Amino acid sequence: MKKILITNDDGIEASGIIRLARSALKYGEVWIAAPTCQRSGVSHSMNYHSPFEVREASFPADVAKAYAVDGSPADCVRVGVLALMPEKPDIVLSGINRGYNAGTDIMYSGTVGAAFEAVFQGIPAIAFSEGTDGAEEITNIYLDEIMGIALDMKTQPDEILNINFPDCTPSEYNGILYDRFMSHCCNCFHNYKRDVRPDGTVTYAVDSVYNGVTEEGSDLRALNEHFISIGTIKNLR
């Protein structure tokens, strides 16, 4: 039986991590170490300079233990592997992230950062993501099948497996594409909206515009065409 550590960047109460844990329970003993709150976009950031709180938490699945960590997703993996679990896990699963981790957006991803921290600890890792528009239906239908496939796939010591579920209906779904490379495009083009508050304070908020232009064979092209995208991401070292 595999020992599986699960984390995410959307917080321990997010729907995605609960669904991921319930699926993973069919394949092994599951431990949870996840942020106390939303930590998206923090990449591989870590807390080196001050203590952070870790508390045992209730979790709506029959996991061995669940911990809420007041730190980044990478912190969760480090403390989970080095301090919380009695034995090193066989694999780390990160997700299911709300929002694709594909294309250049991968560089900002706390989900992917956590998976690469596992790799740094010598543990295989898989990142799971889905769309942001409530697109849980395809994930829920195919997650167990994909989990079984992914756990049997082999990766190199310097790479993770990256899986994205498309934002579409079952009638639009077209299947699974393997060996997708990371697109050199971003899922959305970003700009900033400037606003002046009544007290004179100036704020800037991210404004996103969808990018539908992607390369053949890429992760974003697969998702735009309503396929599950499976590929590997190499660490930069």
C-alpha positions in Angstrom: 0.0 0.0 0.0 1.4 3.4 -1.0 1.9 6.2 1.5 0.6 9.3 -0.1 1.0 12.9 1.1 -1.5 15.4 -0.3 -1.2 19.2 -0.3 -2.6 22.1 -2.4 -2.5 25.9 -2.6 -6.2 26.7 -2.3 -6.3 25.8 1.4 -7.2 22.7 3.4 -11.0 23.3 3.1 -11.0 23.6 -0.7 -13.2 21.2 -2.8 -10.2 20.1 -4.9 -8.1 18.6 -2.1 -11.1 16.8 -0.6 -11.9 15.2 -4.0 -8.3 14.4 -4.6 -7.9 12.7 -1.2 -11.1 10.6 -1.6 -9.8 9.3 -5.0 -6.3 8.6 -3.6 -7.7 6.6 -0.7 -8.4 3.8 -3.2 -4.7 3.5 -3.8 -3.1 3.9 -0.4 -2.8 5.5 3.0 -3.4 9.3 2.7 -1.9 12.1 4.8 -2.8 15.7 4.4 -0.6 18.8 5.0 -2.2 21.8 3.4 -2.3 25.6 3.9 -4.8 27.1 6.4 -6.0 29.4 3.7 -5.7 30.4 0.0 -2.0 30.5 -1.1 -2.3 30.5 -4.9 0.5 32.2 -6.9 3.2 31.8 -4.3 5.3 29.5 -6.5 8.0 27.7 -4.5 8.2 30.3 -1.7 9.1 29.0 1.7 9.3 30.2 5.3 12.9 30.0 6.6 13.0 32.9 9.1 10.2 32.4 11.6 8.1 29.6 13.1 4.8 28.8 11.6 1.8 27.1 13.2 0.8 23.5 12.3 -2.3 22.0 13.9 -4.1 18.8 13.4 -7.4 19.4 11.5 -10.6 17.5 10.9 -11.0 16.4 7.3 -14.1 15.0 5.4 -12.3 11.8 4.2 -10.9 8.8 6.0 -7.3 10.0 5.9 -4.6 8.9 8.4 -4.0 12.5 9.6 -4.7 15.9 8.3 -2.7 19.0 9.2 -3.5 22.7 8.6 -0.2 24.6 8.0 0.2 28.3 8.3 2.7 28.4 5.5 3.1 28.0 1.8 2.4 24.8 -0.2 6.2 24.1 -0.3 6.3 24.5 3.5 3.5 21.9 3.8 5.5 19.4 1.8 8.7 20.0 3.8 7.1 19.8 7.2 4.9 16.9 6.1 7.9 14.8 4.9 10.5 15.9 7.4 8.4 16.2 10.6 4.8 15.0 10.5 4.8 11.7 8.7 6.5 8.8 10.5 7.9 7.5 7.2 8.8 9.2 3.9 5.8 9.1 1.5 6.0 7.1 -1.7 4.4 10.0 -3.6 3.2 13.5 -3.2 0.0 14.7 -4.9 -0.7 18.5 -5.2 -4.1 19.9 -6.0 -6.7 19.7 -7.4 -6.0 23.3 -8.2 -8.8 25.7 -9.1 -7.4 27.1 -12.4 -5.2 25.5 -15.0 -1.5 25.0 -14.2 -0.4 25.1 -17.9 1.7 27.3 -20.1 3.8 30.0 -18.5 1.3 30.3 -15.6 3.1 27.3 -14.2 5.9 29.5 -13.1 3.7 31.2 -10.5 1.9 28.1 -9.3 2.0 27.1 -5.6 0.5 23.7 -6.7 3.5 23.1 -8.9 5.9 24.6 -6.3 4.8 22.0 -3.8 5.2 19.2 -6.3 8.8 20.3 -7.0 9.6 20.5 -3.3 8.7 16.8 -3.2 11.1 16.2 -6.0 13.8 18.0 -4.0 13.1 15.6 -1.2 13.6 12.7 -3.5 9.8 11.9 -3.8 7.8 11.5 -7.1 5.1 14.1 -7.4 2.0 14.8 -9.5 0.2 18.2 -9.8 -3.6 18.1 -10.6 -5.5 21.1 -11.9 -8.9 22.0 -13.4 -10.7 25.1 -14.8 -11.9 28.0 -12.8 -15.5 28.2 -14.1 -16.9 25.4 -11.9 -15.6 22.8 -14.2 -15.6 19.9 -11.8 -17.7 17.5 -13.9 -15.0 16.2 -16.2 -12.6 15.9 -13.2 -15.2 14.0 -11.1 -16.0 11.6 -14.0 -12.4 10.8 -14.9 -10.3 11.4 -11.7 -10.2 7.8 -10.5 -9.2 6.6 -14.0 -6.5 9.2 -14.3 -5.3 8.6 -10.8 -4.7 4.9 -11.5 -2.9 5.8 -14.8 -0.8 8.5 -13.2 0.4 6.5 -10.2 1.8 3.9 -12.6 3.7 6.4 -14.7 7.4 6.9 -14.2 9.1 10.3 -14.1 12.7 11.3 -14.0 14.2 12.5 -10.7 14.2 16.2 -11.9 10.6 16.3 -13.1 7.0 16.1 -12.1 3.8 14.9 -13.8 1.4 17.7 -14.6 -2.3 16.8 -15.2 -5.0 19.3 -16.2 -8.7 18.6 -16.6 -10.5 20.6 -19.3 -13.3 23.2 -18.5 -16.1 21.6 -20.6 -19.2 19.5 -20.5 -19.1 15.7 -20.9 -20.6 16.0 -24.4 -17.7 18.4 -25.4 -14.9 16.2 -23.9 -12.6 14.6 -26.4 -10.3 12.2 -24.4 -6.8 12.2 -23.0 -3.6 13.5 -24.6 -0.2 12.4 -23.2 3.3 14.0 -23.5 2.0 17.5 -23.7 4.7 20.1 -23.5 4.4 23.3 -21.5 3.1 26.0 -23.8 5.2 29.1 -24.2 2.0 31.1 -24.0 0.0 32.1 -21.0 -3.7 31.1 -20.5 -4.6 34.7 -20.0 -3.0 38.0 -20.9 -2.7 40.2 -17.8 -3.0 43.9 -17.3 -3.8 46.1 -14.3 -6.9 48.2 -13.7 -6.2 51.5 -11.8 -8.7 52.8 -9.3 -8.7 55.8 -7.1 -10.6 55.5 -3.8 -12.5 58.4 -2.2 -9.7 58.9 0.3 -7.2 59.3 -2.6 -5.6 55.8 -2.3 -4.6 54.4 -5.6 -5.1 50.6 -6.1 -4.2 48.3 -9.0 -6.0 45.0 -9.7 -5.1 42.3 -12.2 -7.3 42.3 -15.3 -7.2 39.1 -17.4 -8.1 38.5 -21.0 -8.3 34.9 -22.3 -5.7 33.8 -24.8 -7.0 31.3 -27.3 -3.8 31.1 -29.4 -1.6 28.1 -28.4 1.0 25.7 -30.0 0.1 22.3 -31.4 1.2 19.6 -28.9 1.1 21.9 -25.9 -0.8 21.6 -22.7 -2.9 24.7 -23.4 -3.9 23.5 -26.9 -5.1 20.2 -25.4 -7.2 22.0 -22.8 -8.6 24.5 -25.3 -9.7 21.5 -27.4 -11.3 19.8 -24.4 -8.8 17.1 -23.8 -7.3 16.0 -20.4 -3.6 17.1 -20.7 -0.9 15.0 -19.2 2.8 15.9 -19.4 5.9 16.4 -17.4 7.7 19.5 -16.2 11.4 19.6 -15.6 13.0 21.4 -12.8 15.2 24.3 -13.8 18.3 22.9 -12.1 
